[in-house]
């Protein structure tokens, strides 16, 4: 694609990742070179099936999909969150996929794709970071072929969603998150703070679910599932906000702050701790700290319209 940003997506599809995939595949600003799957929102096999299902429903070009880590680096993993439904995508009962995954491990697929690229590529990571951490540990020089890593994960000032302190993607594999965030590579973190800001109303979701385009119908169906599950009159676009930030970075406000991933065995395990102090001279920090760019707020109306426009459903928006 001319002038499109070459990206690799790492997902644990899940409804929120499905929304992100819908946006990424629909946007002319992105050239998706491959999608890697990891356990998280669902078991790995379900993640792969859901990812292939979305691509089939969109009649997408033959984007390679690779299966990767089926558990965290050290822990056995967390139970699949019930909010995504029995199949992880709101139980929409989409047809079984016809396409297949590639028959190499996701870590090796990432290595080969990055190594073969003439220019450094951008990674959009919407899941536990097990695949990416293993890539960086096994092939440390591959970092030279990574332009930037966008990570949906952690919290900045918001509370956690899996524990009082920790967000799901980081808490699922804290060691992997620490490896990636402390790698020294350019990282933009999209934490729960902006994640909670961009939403569609139930009425807008209903309008999208009745639209002609497959992407809009799937997005509307997933949003309606979340409305029902939480008993709310709105649904978040979730991980799709991370993709929107890659497509339209001017819609995001961010700060650069030192971050530390809590790897303790206590109640704060998996927390992303940021040093938000104005004055730090003369005060020591314990543990490993690395500066990352943190998205703190986004232009929600702008990203709502970006998402709806990509899905051909602008008329579904109330404003």
C-alpha positions in Angstrom: 0.0 0.0 0.0 1.4 3.4 -1.0 2.2 5.6 1.9 0.6 3.2 4.4 2.4 2.4 7.6 3.7 -1.2 7.7 2.5 -2.9 10.9 2.4 -6.2 12.7 -0.5 -6.9 15.1 -0.2 -9.1 18.2 -3.7 -10.0 19.5 -5.7 -12.3 21.9 -9.0 -11.9 20.0 -11.5 -11.3 22.2 -14.2 -8.8 21.3 -12.1 -5.8 22.0 -9.3 -7.1 19.8 -11.8 -8.0 17.1 -12.9 -4.3 17.0 -9.2 -3.3 16.7 -8.8 -5.8 13.8 -11.8 -4.4 12.1 -10.3 -0.9 12.2 -6.8 -1.9 11.3 -7.9 -4.0 8.2 -10.3 -1.2 7.1 -7.9 1.7 7.4 -5.9 2.7 4.3 -3.4 4.3 6.6 -2.1 0.8 7.7 -0.6 -2.0 5.8 -1.1 -5.1 8.0 1.8 -7.5 7.2 0.9 -10.1 9.6 -1.1 -11.0 12.8 0.3 -13.0 15.7 -1.9 -14.7 18.3 -1.3 -15.2 22.0 -3.3 -16.6 24.9 -5.2 -14.0 27.0 -8.8 -13.1 26.5 -9.3 -16.7 25.2 -7.2 -19.9 25.0 -4.8 -19.8 22.1 -6.7 -22.0 19.7 -9.9 -19.8 20.2 -7.8 -16.7 19.6 -6.6 -18.1 16.3 -10.1 -19.2 15.2 -11.5 -15.8 16.1 -8.8 -13.9 14.2 -9.2 -16.0 11.1 -13.0 -15.6 11.4 -12.8 -11.8 11.4 -10.5 -11.8 8.3 -12.9 -14.2 6.5 -15.9 -12.1 7.4 -14.2 -9.0 5.9 -13.0 -10.9 2.9 -9.6 -9.6 3.7 -6.5 -10.3 1.6 -4.4 -13.3 2.7 -2.7 -11.8 5.7 -0.5 -14.3 7.5 -1.8 -15.4 11.0 0.6 -17.2 13.3 -0.1 -18.9 16.6 2.3 -18.2 19.5 2.6 -18.5 23.2 -0.3 -20.5 24.9 0.6 -19.3 28.4 2.6 -16.7 30.2 6.4 -17.0 30.6 6.3 -18.0 34.3 2.7 -18.4 35.5 0.0 -20.8 34.3 -2.2 -18.0 33.1 -5.5 -16.4 34.2 -9.0 -17.7 33.4 -10.6 -16.3 30.3 -12.7 -13.3 31.3 -16.4 -14.0 31.0 -17.2 -10.6 29.6 -16.3 -11.6 26.0 -18.8 -14.5 25.8 -18.4 -18.2 25.2 -16.4 -17.8 22.0 -14.6 -14.6 23.1 -16.5 -12.4 20.5 -19.9 -12.0 21.9 -21.3 -15.3 20.7 -22.2 -13.8 17.3 -22.1 -17.2 15.7 -20.1 -16.2 12.7 -19.3 -18.9 10.1 -16.2 -21.0 10.8 -13.1 -19.7 9.0 -12.0 -21.1 5.7 -8.5 -19.8 5.8 -5.7 -21.3 7.9 -2.8 -20.1 10.0 0.8 -20.3 8.9 2.7 -23.3 10.2 5.5 -21.5 12.1 5.5 -20.2 15.6 4.5 -16.6 16.0 7.9 -15.7 17.4 9.7 -17.1 14.4 7.2 -15.4 12.1 7.9 -12.1 13.7 11.6 -12.6 13.4 11.5 -13.5 9.8 9.1 -10.7 8.8 11.1 -8.1 10.6 14.4 -9.4 9.4 13.2 -9.4 5.8 11.7 -5.9 5.9 13.7 -3.2 4.2 12.6 -0.7 6.8 11.9 -0.9 10.5 8.3 -1.9 11.2 5.7 -0.8 13.8 4.3 -3.4 16.3 0.7 -2.9 17.6 0.4 -5.1 20.7 -3.2 -5.5 22.0 -2.6 -8.6 24.2 -0.4 -10.0 26.9 3.2 -9.4 25.7 4.4 -13.1 25.9 5.1 -13.3 22.1 6.9 -10.0 22.0 9.0 -10.7 25.1 10.1 -14.0 23.8 11.1 -12.4 20.5 13.2 -9.8 22.2 14.9 -12.4 24.5 15.6 -14.9 21.7 16.6 -12.4 19.1 17.9 -9.2 20.9 19.3 -7.7 17.7 15.9 -7.7 16.0 15.1 -4.6 17.9 17.0 -2.7 15.2 14.1 -3.6 12.8 11.4 -2.3 15.2 10.4 1.4 14.6 8.0 1.6 17.6 5.9 -0.7 19.8 2.4 0.4 20.7 1.1 -1.4 23.7 -2.5 -1.6 25.0 -1.8 -2.2 28.6 -1.4 -1.0 32.1 -2.9 2.0 33.9 -1.6 5.5 34.4 -3.9 7.1 36.9 -7.0 4.8 36.5 -7.6 1.8 38.7 -6.9 -1.7 37.4 -9.6 -3.9 35.9 -8.2 -7.3 36.9 -6.9 -6.4 40.3 -7.3 -3.0 42.1 -3.8 -2.1 40.8 -3.3 -4.0 37.5 -4.8 -4.1 34.0 -5.5 -7.5 32.4 -2.8 -7.6 29.6 0.0 -6.7 32.0 -1.3 -8.8 34.9 -1.6 -11.9 32.6 2.1 -11.9 32.0 3.9 -9.3 34.1 7.4 -10.7 33.3 6.7 -10.3 29.6 5.5 -6.7 30.1 8.6 -5.9 32.0 10.8 -7.3 29.3 9.1 -5.2 26.6 8.6 -2.0 28.5 12.2 -2.1 29.8 13.7 -3.1 26.5 14.8 0.4 25.6 12.9 0.3 22.4 10.5 3.2 21.6 7.2 2.3 23.4 3.9 4.1 23.3 1.6 2.8 26.1 -2.2 3.1 25.7 -3.4 2.3 29.2 -6.9 1.9 30.7 -7.2 5.7 31.1 -7.9 6.5 27.4 -9.3 2.9 26.9 -12.3 4.0 28.9 -12.9 7.3 27.0 -14.1 6.2 23.6 -17.5 4.6 23.3 -20.6 4.0 21.2 -24.1 4.3 22.6 -26.4 1.3 22.5 -28.5 3.0 19.9 -25.4 3.6 17.7 -24.4 0.0 18.2 -27.9 -1.1 17.1 -27.6 1.0 14.0 -24.2 -0.4 13.1 -25.5 -4.0 13.7 -28.1 -3.3 11.0 -25.6 -1.8 8.5 -24.7 -3.3 5.1 -21.0 -3.7 5.7 -19.7 -6.8 7.5 -17.3 -4.8 9.6 -20.0 -2.5 10.9 -22.4 -5.4 11.6 -19.7 -7.3 13.6 -18.7 -4.2 15.5 -22.3 -3.4 16.3 -23.0 -7.0 17.4 -19.9 -7.0 19.7 -20.8 -3.6 21.2 -24.4 -4.8 21.9 -23.0 -7.9 23.6 -21.0 -5.7 26.0 -24.0 -3.5 26.6 -26.0 -6.5 27.7 -23.2 -8.0 29.8 -22.5 -4.9 31.8 -26.1 -3.6 31.8 -25.0 -0.3 30.3 -26.3 1.9 27.6 -22.9 2.3 25.9 -19.9 0.1 24.9 -16.2 1.0 24.6 -14.2 0.6 21.4 -11.5 -0.7 23.7 -8.3 -1.9 21.9 -9.4 -0.2 18.7 -8.5 3.1 20.4 -4.8 1.9 20.3 -5.1 1.4 16.6 -6.8 4.8 16.2 -3.8 6.3 18.0 -1.5 4.8 15.4 -3.6 6.0 12.5 -4.3 9.5 13.9 -1.7 10.3 16.6 -2.8 14.0 16.7 -6.0 12.8 18.4 -4.1 11.7 21.5 -2.4 13.6 24.4 0.6 11.9 25.9 3.3 12.4 28.4 6.8 10.8 28.8 7.2 9.2 32.2 9.4 6.5 33.8 7.5 3.2 34.3 8.2 0.2 36.5 6.3 -3.1 36.3 5.6 -4.6 39.7 6.8 -8.3 39.6 6.2 -9.0 43.3 4.0 -11.8 44.4 1.7 -9.4 46.3 -1.6 -7.7 45.6 0.2 -5.1 43.4 1.7 -7.7 41.0 1.3 -6.5 37.4 0.8 -2.9 38.3 2.4 -0.3 36.0 3.9 2.2 38.4 4.7 5.7 37.0 6.8 8.3 38.5 4.5 11.3 38.2 6.5 13.5 40.5 7.6 16.9 39.3 10.8 17.0 41.3 12.8 13.8 41.5 16.3 15.1 42.1 17.8 13.6 45.2 15.2 10.9 45.5 16.1 7.3 44.7 13.9 4.9 42.7 14.0 1.2 43.6 13.8 -1.4 40.8 14.0 -1.0 37.0 12.6 2.2 35.4 12.4 3.1 31.8 10.9 6.2 30.1 7.9 5.4 27.8 5.3 7.6 26.0 2.0 7.3 27.8 -1.3 8.2 26.2 -3.3 10.0 28.9 -6.3 11.3 27.0 -7.8 11.1 23.5 -10.2 13.1 21.5 -13.1 10.7 21.9 -15.4 12.3 19.2 -12.6 12.3 16.7 -11.8 8.6 17.3 -15.5 7.6 17.3 -15.8 9.2 13.8 -12.6 7.6 12.7 -13.8 4.1 13.7 -17.3 4.6 12.2 -15.9 6.0 9.0 -13.5 3.1 8.5 -16.4 0.7 8.9 -18.7 2.7 6.5 -21.1 3.5 9.3 -20.8 7.3 10.0 -24.6 7.6 9.6 -24.9 5.4 12.7 -23.4 8.1 15.0 -25.8 10.4 16.9 -23.5 13.4 16.5 
